[in-house]
Amino acid sequence: MDRQNTENNVGARLYALLFLIAECLVFVLKFNYEILAAIYRLIVQPELKDLKGETVLITGTGHGIGKELARLYSAQGCKVVCVDINEKNNAETVKELNSRKAKTAFAYKCDVSSRDEVLAMAEKIKKEVGDVTVLVNNAGIMPTHPIEKHTPQEISKIMDINVMAHFWLLEAFLPSMYEKKRGHIVALASIAGVVGLTNLVPYCASKFAVRGLMEALQTEIQDTRPDCDIQCTTVCPYMVDTGLCKKPKVRFPSLLGLLQPHEVAEQIVLAHRKNMKELTIPRFLMYLNHFLRPLPYRCAVVFKEFMDSGVESDL
């Protein structure tokens, strides 16, 4: 009996070993396939996703990147739900869009940091416009001064608008995407969510959080809802000339100057149509970050000192 048990144990271990070897071979094949597929996609550009007929909700459409996004999505044949706390500016955006294509843009005033307001707004949108199929989380604030100069109220407001609003908007609109088994979520992070910068400690924390949120969300959707075609795209622009960045510091403007809202918006819509997972604007900044991260910490410090770019205190 002991001999038989020993033989069974040996057989089970051998089977487990062979199964592990087979899994390793499959892993290596899949891993290399994905590398080759990525190289192929760099050479042969994929067909861009058609956005006509989508219902796109964009936060922060009263000015800047949000307003430019509203224009571009409207031009793509989408219904555009414009959300901003500034009712006047938002109404102007919607008026402009409807003057080109009547009854395709809709204005909603909302403080996106308030869960109650977001959920109430979502109910109105569902009744008046329909289900949102594309969610673009763009709204954000960026006070720029040393950490000890940030008040507790200011830090809370940064986190509420830049991070918590994403959760409330997902709570409001992700369920209908699950029901339809399709959708797209676009989140505006920042280059300050890729590297830490002086005078932006709370802001950097909020944008690093957005990147983590989006990466985890995409993983969870793939793992738990494999039948759903719901894509997540995170965009990390360099400093944009919207007025949000009050005192930018740029040493080499011809190489890395302030971006214009319209060019950032164009890159965001293109990334959406390509189903890209993450994008920095300019794109080379992500590759540069990947190159510097494995190097000794001081190498990145020396590089930052040489570039001498960032933001001055707004106090």
C-alpha positions as a printed Julia matrix, in Angstrom:
315×3 Matrix{Float64}:
   0.0    0.0     0.0
   2.84   2.38    0.9
   4.56   1.51   -2.36
   1.41   2.26   -4.33
   0.99   5.61   -2.55
   4.62   6.45   -3.28
   4.15   5.61   -6.97
   0.97   7.72   -7.08
   2.78  10.66   -5.48
   5.67  10.33   -7.95
   3.2   10.16  -10.82
   1.33  13.25   -9.57
   4.56  15.18   -9.19
   5.73  14.16  -12.66
   2.39  15.19  -14.12
   2.55  18.55  -12.31
   6.1   19.09  -13.58
   5.15  18.29  -17.18
   2.1   20.53  -16.91
   4.28  23.39  -15.59
   6.76  22.91  -18.45
   3.9   23.02  -20.94
   2.56  26.2   -19.32
   6.02  27.79  -19.5
   6.29  26.96  -23.21
   2.85  28.45  -23.88
   3.83  31.54  -21.87
   7.04  32.01  -23.89
   5.15  31.62  -27.17
   2.42  34.09  -26.14
   4.95  36.58  -24.78
   6.99  36.59  -27.99
   3.85  36.73  -30.1
   2.76  39.92  -28.31
   6.18  41.49  -28.92
   6.01  40.64  -32.63
   2.41  41.88  -32.79
   3.41  45.2   -31.2
   6.25  45.61  -33.72
   3.81  44.82  -36.53
   1.36  47.46  -35.25
   4.16  50.04  -35.26
   4.89  49.3   -38.92
   1.36  48.64  -40.16
  -1.04  51.13  -38.6
  -4.32  49.56  -37.48
  -7.62  50.73  -38.91
  -8.95  53.59  -36.81
 -12.12  52.96  -34.83
 -15.21  54.66  -36.26
 -16.76  56.89  -33.59
 -19.89  57.9   -35.49
 -23.0   57.47  -33.37
 -21.19  57.26  -30.03
 -22.49  59.24  -27.07
 -19.44  60.89  -25.55
 -19.47  62.51  -22.11
 -16.58  64.91  -21.51
 -15.89  66.71  -18.23
 -14.36  70.18  -18.19
 -15.72  71.29  -21.57
 -15.97  74.98  -20.66
 -12.46  75.71  -21.94
  -9.08  74.28  -22.88
  -8.6   70.63  -23.76
 -12.18  69.73  -22.87
 -13.62  72.27  -25.28
 -11.31  71.12  -28.07
 -12.28  67.5   -27.41
 -15.96  68.42  -27.66
 -15.32  69.98  -31.07
 -13.39  66.97  -32.34
 -15.84  64.34  -31.11
 -18.7   66.32  -32.6
 -16.84  66.4   -35.92
 -16.53  62.6   -35.7
 -20.32  62.32  -35.71
 -20.81  61.78  -31.98
 -23.43  63.09  -29.6
 -21.45  65.14  -27.09
 -22.5   65.53  -23.47
 -20.64  68.54  -22.12
 -20.13  68.71  -18.36
 -18.6   71.62  -16.48
 -19.11  73.47  -13.23
 -18.89  76.77  -15.17
 -22.39  76.91  -16.63
 -21.79  79.97  -18.83
 -18.65  78.71  -20.55
 -20.16  75.26  -21.0
 -23.26  76.72  -22.61
 -21.08  78.58  -25.1
 -19.34  75.33  -26.05
 -22.67  73.58  -26.62
 -24.08  76.53  -28.57
 -21.09  76.43  -30.89
 -21.42  72.68  -31.5
 -25.18  72.84  -32.1
 -24.72  75.71  -34.57
 -22.81  73.22  -36.72
 -24.9   70.11  -36.04
 -28.22  70.83  -34.35
 -29.26  68.82  -31.3
 -26.01  66.85  -31.07
 -24.52  68.57  -28.01
 -25.98  68.79  -24.51
 -24.91  70.91  -21.53
 -24.95  69.79  -17.89
 -23.67  71.71  -14.91
 -22.07  69.46  -12.32
 -19.46  69.48   -9.59
 -17.84  66.17  -10.49
 -16.22  65.9    -7.06
 -19.7   65.42   -5.58
 -20.95  61.83   -5.82
 -24.56  62.92   -5.31
 -24.39  65.49   -8.12
 -22.74  63.03  -10.51
 -25.31  60.3    -9.89
 -28.22  62.75  -10.22
 -26.75  64.09  -13.46
 -26.34  60.56  -14.8
 -30.05  59.88  -14.32
 -30.95  63.04  -16.25
 -28.55  62.19  -19.08
 -29.97  58.67  -19.42
 -33.5   60.07  -19.75
 -32.67  63.06  -21.96
 -29.81  61.78  -24.14
 -29.4   58.03  -23.65
 -26.63  55.75  -22.48
 -23.11  57.15  -22.47
 -20.78  54.9   -24.5
 -17.58  56.94  -24.17
 -16.5   58.59  -20.91
 -13.73  61.2   -21.03
 -12.53  62.27  -17.59
 -10.77  65.53  -18.33
 -11.65  67.94  -15.5
  -8.86  68.77  -13.06
  -7.16  71.49  -11.02
  -3.47  72.2   -10.52
  -2.34  74.51   -7.69
   1.44  74.88   -7.9
   3.37  75.6    -4.73
   5.5   73.77   -2.13
   3.82  71.03   -0.11
   3.96  73.0     3.14
   2.06  75.86    1.46
  -0.86  73.64    0.45
  -3.74  73.89    2.89
  -5.57  70.73    3.98
  -8.67  72.02    2.18
  -6.7   72.55   -1.03
  -5.19  69.06   -0.93
  -8.63  67.54   -0.36
 -10.03  69.51   -3.29
  -7.22  68.32   -5.59
  -7.92  64.71   -4.66
 -11.69  65.12   -4.88
 -11.63  66.61   -8.39
  -8.59  64.86   -9.87
  -9.15  61.39   -8.41
 -12.46  60.81   -6.62
 -14.48  62.24   -9.52
 -13.24  59.33  -11.65
 -14.8   56.85   -9.22
 -18.15  58.66   -9.15
 -18.29  58.9   -12.94
 -17.38  55.23  -13.29
 -20.08  54.34  -10.78
 -22.56  56.33  -12.87
 -21.68  55.18  -16.39
 -19.73  51.9   -16.29
 -22.79  49.72  -15.53
 -24.5   50.66  -18.82
 -21.27  49.84  -20.67
 -21.3   46.42  -18.99
 -24.9   45.95  -20.11
 -24.07  46.87  -23.7
 -20.76  44.93  -23.49
 -18.95  47.81  -25.13
 -17.56  51.26  -24.33
 -14.44  53.33  -23.94
 -13.03  55.23  -20.96
 -10.46  57.97  -21.49
  -8.69  59.56  -18.53
  -6.47  62.62  -18.56
  -3.47  62.08  -16.31
  -0.33  64.13  -16.85
   3.42  63.9   -17.28
   3.25  64.79  -13.57
   1.72  61.33  -13.16
   4.84  59.8   -14.71
   7.57  61.76  -12.91
   7.58  63.7    -9.65
   7.95  67.47   -9.96
   8.65  70.36   -7.59
   5.65  72.49   -6.52
   3.28  69.73   -7.65
   3.38  67.14   -4.86
  -0.42  66.76   -4.36
  -1.07  67.13   -8.08
   1.54  64.46   -8.91
  -0.02  62.18   -6.32
  -3.44  62.63   -7.93
  -2.19  61.93  -11.44
  -0.12  58.9   -10.41
  -3.37  57.66   -8.82
  -5.28  58.11  -12.09
  -2.73  56.01  -13.96
  -2.99  53.26  -11.37
  -6.77  53.42  -11.38
  -6.94  53.05  -15.16
  -4.4   50.23  -15.36
  -6.2   48.27  -12.65
  -9.6   48.97  -14.21
  -8.51  47.65  -17.61
  -7.05  44.54  -15.96
 -10.22  43.93  -13.96
 -12.46  44.31  -17.02
 -10.31  41.86  -19.0
 -10.23  39.34  -16.14
 -13.85  39.49  -15.02
 -15.7   40.62  -18.17
 -13.91  38.91  -21.08
 -17.06  39.22  -23.22
 -17.02  43.03  -22.91
 -15.24  45.22  -25.44
 -14.55  48.05  -23.0
 -11.25  49.82  -23.56
  -9.32  52.18  -21.27
  -6.98  54.91  -22.5
  -4.8   57.03  -20.21
  -3.26  60.19  -21.64
  -0.34  62.0   -19.97
   0.31  65.38  -21.63
   3.27  67.64  -20.93
   2.4   71.2   -19.86
  -0.52  72.59  -21.88
  -1.2   76.26  -22.54
  -4.69  76.37  -20.99
  -4.07  78.72  -18.07
  -4.02  75.79  -15.64
  -0.24  75.96  -15.55
   0.24  79.52  -14.31
   4.03  79.81  -14.15
   5.64  77.25  -16.47
   9.43  76.98  -16.59
  10.82  75.77  -19.92
  14.51  75.78  -20.83
  14.24  74.39  -24.38
  10.93  75.63  -25.83
  11.77  74.42  -29.33
  12.31  70.89  -28.0
   9.75  70.73  -25.2
   7.61  73.85  -25.22
   4.05  74.33  -23.99
   1.52  72.27  -25.89
  -1.58  73.8   -27.46
  -4.98  72.44  -26.41
  -6.08  71.6   -29.97
  -2.99  69.46  -30.67
  -3.39  67.6   -27.38
  -7.08  66.98  -28.11
  -6.2   65.62  -31.56
  -3.73  63.17  -30.02
  -6.3   62.07  -27.42
  -8.96  61.29  -30.02
  -6.39  59.48  -32.16
  -5.27  57.39  -29.15
  -8.94  56.57  -28.5
  -9.49  55.49  -32.09
  -6.37  53.3   -31.94
  -7.43  51.71  -28.63
  -4.12  52.75  -27.1
  -3.73  51.92  -23.41
  -1.38  54.76  -22.43
   0.11  57.74  -24.2
   2.37  60.62  -23.26
   2.27  63.8   -25.31
   4.89  64.13  -26.76
   5.1   60.36  -27.13
   8.87  60.15  -26.62
   8.52  61.18  -22.96
   7.23  57.73  -21.98
  10.14  56.03  -23.74
  12.52  58.43  -22.04
  10.99  57.61  -18.67
  11.34  53.87  -19.33
  15.0   54.41  -20.24
  15.84  56.46  -17.14
  13.97  54.43  -14.5
  16.36  51.42  -14.39
  19.38  53.73  -14.13
  20.77  55.01  -10.8
  18.43  57.56   -9.2
  20.95  60.39   -9.57
  20.97  59.95  -13.36
  17.34  61.05  -13.51
  18.12  63.94  -11.16
  20.98  65.1   -13.38
  18.71  64.89  -16.43
  15.98  66.93  -14.71
  18.53  69.56  -13.68
  19.79  69.81  -17.25
  16.29  70.17  -18.71
  15.34  72.67  -15.99
  11.64  72.46  -16.83
   8.61  72.42  -14.58
   6.5   74.98  -12.77
   7.3   77.85  -10.47
   5.27  78.49   -7.32
   2.07  80.42   -8.01
   2.21  82.15   -4.6
